[in-house]
Amino acid sequence: MSSTVINNKKKRKFRSNQVSRPAEVAINVLVGAFALLCILPFIFIIIISFTSADSLRIYGYSFFPAELSTDSFAAAFTMGNVLWRSYGVSFLVTVVGTLLSMFVSLLYAYGLYRRDYPLRNFFAIFIFITMIFGGGLVPTVMVIRNLLGLGDTLWALIIPSLILPFHVIILRTFLSSAVPETLIESARLDGAGEFRTLLSIVVPIVKPGLATVALLTAIGYWNDWWLAMLFIRDRTLFPLQYLLMEFQQNVDFVRRNLQMIGDANIDFAALPSEGLRMALAVLIVLPIACAYPFFQRYIVTGLTVGAVKG
């Protein structure tokens, strides 16, 4: 009788979503292998950026280069103050743009979340239409440069990406799943205004969703070079990505011209072309990769909240 009771207790302790120990090990191995595959390309880029031009020309790409060199980074750093000024522009645009974008997107998403907002349906249809139809390149340039007069200003790098419909929908969905409407009604009965309710009650609850959208927004601002090509002519306002892209194009241009000249004293293989391209990629990716750990805690929390809600 006692053994039967013990067996029943063991059966009750077994959960429907529980996996066996071998299956758990296999899942961990697969996830670890997938994570390694995701990080290997970046490690490979770093290795190539420290590989000499002769080694790349003779042996090609390799995880174990025959000769290491810092010529690619030396060529990138020949820009001196221009490089650091572009770093500052990119940081400023990313920080200011992300903060303003989060503020505007949160207000928009909060309006869509509130069922008692009179214009809720209108703004929902409006943002849905903008996801399907776009104004095009020419109207965008005319509005930013001619109508708003933002050419050769940092605002030309911020305002066009200030609000993205996809981010608004993410925040609105997170608000609907994480913030009960009874909580908003309780705050209203306690005399809290809309902004007080939003800042003191809603924002602390939706921090994981805000962090996720903030990371996506920051990556978008940091990697953007298209807006600089359209609206920026002042070299002191070039963001990092556009400056490095222009520098790479200049190196390729010089290389082609030297080959056309056909000077026998010039070692074309020694010109850091592939290594320079990888070095520039490292300079672009490294800052945003260092910022990711600060968002990771909130993103994991958001995934946990979504799992609990499910």
C-alpha positions as CSV (number, residue, x, y, z in Angstrom):
1,M,0.0,0.0,0.0
2,S,2.8,2.4,0.9
3,S,4.7,1.7,-2.3
4,T,1.5,2.5,-4.3
5,V,1.2,5.9,-2.5
6,I,4.8,6.7,-3.1
7,N,4.5,5.9,-6.8
8,N,1.3,8.0,-7.1
9,K,3.2,10.9,-5.5
10,K,6.0,10.5,-8.0
11,K,3.6,10.6,-10.8
12,R,2.0,13.7,-9.5
13,K,5.4,15.4,-9.3
14,F,6.0,14.7,-13.0
15,R,5.0,17.7,-15.1
16,S,3.7,17.4,-18.6
17,N,6.4,19.8,-20.0
18,Q,9.2,17.9,-18.2
19,V,12.0,16.3,-20.3
20,S,14.3,13.5,-19.5
21,R,18.0,14.1,-18.6
22,P,19.4,12.9,-21.9
23,A,16.9,15.1,-23.8
24,E,17.9,18.1,-21.7
25,V,21.6,17.5,-22.5
26,A,20.8,17.2,-26.2
27,I,18.8,20.4,-26.2
28,N,21.6,22.3,-24.4
29,V,24.2,20.9,-26.9
30,L,22.0,22.0,-29.8
31,V,21.4,25.5,-28.4
32,G,25.1,25.9,-27.6
33,A,26.1,24.8,-31.1
34,F,23.6,27.3,-32.6
35,A,25.0,30.1,-30.3
36,L,28.5,29.2,-31.5
37,L,27.4,29.4,-35.1
38,C,26.0,32.9,-34.5
39,I,29.2,34.2,-32.9
40,L,31.7,32.5,-35.2
41,P,31.2,35.0,-38.1
42,F,32.1,37.9,-35.8
43,I,35.2,36.1,-34.5
44,F,36.1,35.3,-38.1
45,I,35.8,39.0,-39.0
46,I,38.1,40.0,-36.1
47,I,40.7,37.4,-37.2
48,I,40.7,38.6,-40.8
49,S,41.0,42.2,-39.6
50,F,44.3,41.3,-37.9
51,T,45.6,39.2,-40.8
52,S,48.2,40.7,-43.1
53,A,47.4,41.5,-46.7
54,D,50.1,39.0,-47.9
55,S,48.6,36.2,-45.9
56,L,45.1,36.9,-47.3
57,R,46.5,37.0,-50.8
58,I,48.5,33.8,-50.6
59,Y,46.5,31.6,-48.2
60,G,43.0,33.2,-48.2
61,Y,40.7,33.4,-45.2
62,S,41.7,31.2,-42.3
63,F,41.0,30.9,-38.6
64,F,44.7,30.5,-38.1
65,P,46.4,33.1,-40.3
66,A,50.0,32.7,-41.2
67,E,50.9,36.3,-40.4
68,L,49.2,38.8,-38.1
69,S,49.2,42.5,-38.8
70,T,47.6,45.7,-37.5
71,D,48.0,47.5,-40.9
72,S,44.2,47.4,-41.5
73,F,43.4,49.2,-38.2
74,A,46.4,51.6,-38.8
75,A,44.9,52.5,-42.2
76,A,41.5,53.1,-40.6
77,F,43.0,55.3,-37.8
78,T,44.8,57.5,-40.3
79,M,41.5,59.5,-40.4
80,G,42.4,60.7,-36.9
81,N,40.0,63.3,-35.5
82,V,37.6,62.8,-38.4
83,L,37.0,59.2,-37.2
84,W,36.4,60.2,-33.5
85,R,34.1,63.1,-34.6
86,S,32.0,60.6,-36.6
87,Y,31.9,58.3,-33.6
88,G,30.6,61.2,-31.6
89,V,27.9,62.0,-34.2
90,S,26.8,58.4,-34.3
91,F,26.6,58.2,-30.5
92,L,24.7,61.5,-30.3
93,V,22.2,60.5,-33.0
94,T,21.7,57.0,-31.5
95,V,21.2,58.2,-27.9
96,V,18.9,61.2,-28.8
97,G,17.1,59.4,-31.5
98,T,16.4,56.3,-29.3
99,L,15.1,58.4,-26.4
100,L,12.8,60.5,-28.5
101,S,11.7,57.5,-30.5
102,M,10.8,55.6,-27.4
103,F,8.9,58.5,-25.9
104,V,6.8,59.1,-29.1
105,S,6.3,55.4,-29.7
106,L,5.2,54.8,-26.1
107,L,2.7,57.6,-26.2
108,Y,1.3,56.3,-29.5
109,A,1.1,52.7,-28.2
110,Y,-0.5,53.9,-25.0
111,G,-3.2,55.7,-27.0
112,L,-3.9,52.5,-29.0
113,Y,-4.0,50.5,-25.8
114,R,-6.6,52.7,-24.0
115,R,-10.1,51.5,-25.1
116,D,-11.7,54.7,-23.9
117,Y,-9.6,56.9,-26.2
118,P,-12.0,58.4,-28.8
119,L,-9.5,58.4,-31.7
120,R,-8.1,55.0,-31.0
121,N,-9.5,53.4,-34.1
122,F,-8.5,56.3,-36.3
123,F,-4.8,56.1,-35.2
124,A,-4.8,52.3,-35.4
125,I,-5.9,52.4,-39.1
126,F,-3.5,55.3,-39.8
127,I,-0.5,53.5,-38.5
128,F,-1.6,50.3,-40.3
129,I,-1.8,52.1,-43.6
130,T,1.7,53.5,-43.1
131,M,3.0,49.9,-42.8
132,I,1.6,49.0,-46.2
133,F,2.1,52.2,-48.2
134,G,5.1,54.6,-48.2
135,G,5.5,58.0,-49.7
136,G,8.6,57.1,-51.6
137,L,12.1,58.6,-51.9
138,V,11.3,61.8,-53.7
139,P,8.5,63.0,-51.3
140,T,10.8,62.1,-48.3
141,V,13.6,64.2,-49.6
142,M,11.3,67.1,-50.4
143,V,9.7,67.0,-47.0
144,I,13.0,66.7,-45.0
145,R,15.1,69.0,-47.1
146,N,12.7,71.6,-48.6
147,L,9.7,71.7,-46.4
148,L,11.3,71.2,-43.0
149,G,14.7,72.6,-44.0
150,L,16.7,69.9,-42.1
151,G,19.4,69.4,-44.7
152,D,22.9,69.3,-43.2
153,T,21.6,69.0,-39.6
154,L,21.6,66.1,-37.2
155,W,17.8,66.2,-37.1
156,A,17.8,64.9,-40.6
157,L,19.4,61.7,-39.2
158,I,16.8,61.4,-36.4
159,I,13.4,62.6,-37.5
160,P,12.8,60.2,-40.5
161,S,13.2,57.2,-38.2
162,L,11.6,58.7,-35.1
163,I,8.5,56.5,-35.1
164,L,8.2,53.1,-36.7
165,P,4.9,51.3,-37.0
166,F,6.3,47.9,-36.1
167,H,7.8,49.2,-32.8
168,V,4.5,50.8,-31.9
169,I,2.6,47.6,-32.5
170,I,5.1,45.7,-30.4
171,L,4.6,48.1,-27.5
172,R,0.9,48.1,-27.9
173,T,0.8,44.3,-27.8
174,F,3.1,44.3,-24.7
175,L,0.8,46.8,-23.0
176,S,-2.2,44.7,-23.7
177,S,-0.7,41.6,-22.3
178,A,1.2,43.0,-19.3
179,V,-1.0,45.9,-18.0
180,P,-4.5,45.1,-16.9
181,E,-7.2,47.7,-17.5
182,T,-8.3,47.5,-13.9
183,L,-4.9,48.9,-12.8
184,I,-5.5,52.0,-15.0
185,E,-9.0,52.4,-13.5
186,S,-7.6,52.1,-10.0
187,A,-5.1,54.8,-10.7
188,R,-7.8,57.1,-12.1
189,L,-9.9,56.6,-9.0
190,D,-6.9,57.5,-6.9
191,G,-6.7,60.8,-8.7
192,A,-3.7,60.1,-11.0
193,G,-3.7,61.9,-14.3
194,E,-2.8,60.3,-17.6
195,F,0.9,61.2,-17.6
196,R,1.2,60.2,-13.9
197,T,-0.4,56.9,-14.7
198,L,1.8,56.4,-17.7
199,L,5.1,57.3,-16.0
200,S,4.5,55.9,-12.5
201,I,2.5,52.8,-13.2
202,V,2.7,51.7,-16.8
203,V,6.4,52.3,-17.6
204,P,7.8,50.2,-14.7
205,I,5.6,47.3,-15.8
206,V,6.6,47.5,-19.5
207,K,10.3,48.0,-19.0
208,P,11.2,44.7,-20.7
209,G,9.1,45.7,-23.7
210,L,10.7,49.1,-23.8
211,A,14.2,47.7,-23.5
212,T,13.5,45.3,-26.4
213,V,12.2,48.1,-28.7
214,A,15.0,50.5,-27.5
215,L,17.6,48.0,-28.5
216,L,16.0,47.6,-32.0
217,T,15.8,51.4,-32.4
218,A,19.4,51.9,-31.2
219,I,20.7,49.3,-33.7
220,G,18.7,51.0,-36.5
221,Y,20.1,54.5,-35.7
222,W,23.6,53.1,-35.2
223,N,23.7,51.2,-38.5
224,D,22.0,53.9,-40.6
225,W,24.0,55.5,-43.4
226,W,21.2,56.0,-46.0
227,L,19.9,59.2,-44.4
228,A,23.4,60.7,-44.3
229,M,23.9,60.0,-48.0
230,L,20.6,61.7,-48.8
231,F,20.7,64.8,-46.5
232,I,24.2,65.4,-45.2
233,R,26.9,67.2,-47.2
234,D,28.9,68.7,-44.3
235,R,31.7,66.2,-43.5
236,T,31.7,67.2,-39.9
237,L,28.2,65.7,-39.6
238,F,29.0,62.4,-41.2
239,P,28.0,59.5,-38.9
240,L,30.5,56.7,-38.5
241,Q,28.9,54.2,-40.9
242,Y,28.8,56.6,-43.8
243,L,32.3,57.9,-43.1
244,L,33.7,54.4,-43.1
245,M,31.8,53.4,-46.2
246,E,33.1,56.5,-48.0
247,F,36.7,55.7,-46.8
248,Q,36.4,52.2,-48.1
249,Q,35.2,53.5,-51.5
250,N,38.1,55.9,-51.6
251,V,40.6,53.1,-50.9
252,D,39.0,51.0,-53.7
253,F,39.2,54.1,-56.0
254,V,42.9,54.7,-55.3
255,R,43.6,51.0,-55.8
256,R,41.9,51.0,-59.2
257,N,43.7,54.1,-60.3
258,L,47.1,52.8,-59.2
259,Q,46.5,49.6,-61.1
260,M,45.6,51.7,-64.2
261,I,48.8,53.6,-63.8
262,G,50.8,50.4,-63.7
263,D,53.7,51.5,-61.5
264,A,56.0,48.6,-60.9
265,N,57.2,50.0,-57.6
266,I,53.7,49.7,-56.1
267,D,52.8,46.6,-54.2
268,F,49.1,46.3,-54.8
269,A,48.8,43.2,-52.7
270,A,50.1,45.1,-49.7
271,L,47.2,47.6,-49.8
272,P,44.8,46.6,-47.0
273,S,41.6,46.0,-48.9
274,E,39.9,43.0,-47.4
275,G,41.5,43.4,-44.0
276,L,40.5,47.1,-44.0
277,R,36.9,46.1,-44.8
278,M,36.8,43.7,-41.9
279,A,38.5,46.3,-39.6
280,L,35.8,48.8,-40.4
281,A,33.2,46.2,-39.7
282,V,34.7,45.6,-36.2
283,L,34.7,49.3,-35.5
284,I,31.0,49.5,-36.4
285,V,29.8,46.4,-34.6
286,L,31.8,46.6,-31.4
287,P,30.1,49.5,-29.7
288,I,26.5,48.2,-30.3
289,A,27.7,44.7,-29.2
290,C,29.0,46.2,-25.9
291,A,25.6,47.8,-25.4
292,Y,23.6,44.6,-25.7
293,P,24.4,43.2,-22.2
294,F,22.7,46.3,-20.6
295,F,19.5,45.3,-22.4
296,Q,19.8,41.6,-21.9
297,R,18.3,41.5,-18.4
298,Y,15.1,43.3,-19.5
299,I,14.8,41.2,-22.7
300,V,15.0,37.9,-20.7
301,T,12.4,39.3,-18.3
302,G,10.1,40.2,-21.2
303,L,10.4,36.6,-22.5
304,T,9.6,35.2,-19.1
305,V,6.6,37.5,-18.7
306,G,5.3,36.4,-22.1
307,A,5.8,32.8,-21.1
308,V,3.8,33.3,-17.9
309,K,1.1,35.1,-19.7
310,G,0.8,32.3,-22.2
